[in-house]
Amino acid sequence: MLLAKLQLVSSELDHWDNGCTGEHSVNFWDLEFKAENEQKLVDEITSYFHVTVDHLQFNCCNEIGRIDVQLQTLNPFDDFQLSKNQFFEFKRGNIPAYLTTFSFQVFEQYHLI
């Protein structure tokens, strides 16, 4: 059994033309996913965030077992992406957006008999 436990959530103000502003904040949540194998774990995470596997980064920062989920969000710490219309407005510079990253550590869970 695999357990993906959320370690931290960061959200940084972003601008389409200029990138992230450097303002960085961190928020700790209590969120975890359990699954029988790696594929089912990825399915659980992508289903929760309503994203494809393209939004996941594996072994980030050379940390084995780390999975990051990166979203472009309207508000800091949202757990859902911008809508297509919001993303279009963000690219045009009409609304601000945040690069929000959810960082998980994956552990193997053993069951004692």
C-alpha positions in Angstrom: 0.0 0.0 0.0 1.3 3.4 -0.9 0.6 6.6 1.0 1.1 10.1 -0.5 1.1 12.6 2.3 1.0 16.3 1.6 4.1 18.0 3.0 3.4 21.6 2.0 1.4 23.9 -0.3 3.0 27.0 -1.8 1.3 29.7 -3.8 3.1 32.4 -5.6 1.7 35.4 -7.5 2.3 34.9 -11.2 2.3 37.2 -14.3 2.1 35.7 -17.8 4.7 38.1 -19.3 7.0 38.4 -16.2 6.7 35.1 -14.5 6.4 34.7 -10.7 6.9 37.8 -8.6 9.1 36.1 -5.9 6.4 36.6 -3.3 6.1 33.2 -1.8 3.9 31.8 0.9 3.4 28.4 2.4 0.4 26.8 3.9 0.2 23.4 5.5 -2.9 21.2 4.9 -3.8 17.7 6.0 -4.3 15.8 2.8 -3.2 12.3 1.9 -4.0 9.6 -0.7 -3.7 5.8 -0.3 -3.6 3.3 -3.2 -2.5 -0.3 -3.9 0.1 0.7 -6.5 1.7 3.7 -8.3 -0.8 3.9 -11.1 -3.7 3.9 -8.7 -2.0 6.6 -6.6 -1.5 8.8 -9.6 -5.1 8.2 -10.6 -6.3 9.3 -7.1 -4.2 12.5 -7.1 -5.2 13.5 -10.7 -8.8 12.8 -10.0 -8.8 14.9 -6.8 -7.3 17.9 -8.6 -9.1 17.3 -11.9 -5.9 17.4 -13.9 -3.9 15.1 -16.2 -0.6 13.5 -15.3 1.0 16.4 -17.2 0.4 18.5 -14.1 2.5 16.2 -11.9 6.3 16.3 -11.4 7.9 13.2 -10.0 11.0 13.1 -7.8 11.2 16.9 -7.7 14.4 18.5 -6.6 16.0 15.1 -6.7 13.9 13.9 -3.8 13.0 10.3 -4.4 9.3 9.7 -3.8 8.3 13.4 -4.0 5.3 14.3 -6.3 4.4 17.9 -7.0 1.1 19.0 -8.4 1.4 22.4 -10.1 -1.7 24.5 -10.9 -2.4 27.9 -12.2 -5.1 29.2 -9.7 -7.2 32.3 -9.3 -6.6 32.6 -5.6 -3.7 31.5 -3.4 -4.0 27.9 -2.2 -6.9 27.0 -4.5 -6.9 23.3 -5.2 -8.4 23.7 -8.7 -7.1 25.3 -11.9 -8.1 28.4 -13.7 -11.0 27.9 -16.1 -10.2 28.2 -19.8 -11.8 31.7 -19.8 -9.8 32.7 -16.7 -6.6 31.4 -18.2 -7.2 33.4 -21.4 -7.8 36.6 -19.3 -4.6 35.8 -17.2 -2.6 35.5 -20.4 -4.0 38.9 -21.6 -2.9 40.4 -18.3 -6.5 41.2 -17.2 -6.5 39.1 -14.1 -3.8 37.9 -11.7 -3.1 34.3 -11.1 -1.1 32.1 -8.7 1.3 29.3 -9.3 0.1 26.9 -6.6 2.2 23.8 -5.9 1.1 20.8 -3.7 4.1 18.7 -2.6 3.6 15.2 -1.5 5.9 12.6 -0.2 5.1 9.0 -1.0 5.7 6.2 1.6 5.2 2.5 1.4 2.8 1.4 4.1 3.2 -2.1 5.6 0.4 -4.0 7.3 1.4 -6.0 10.4 -0.4 -9.3 10.8 
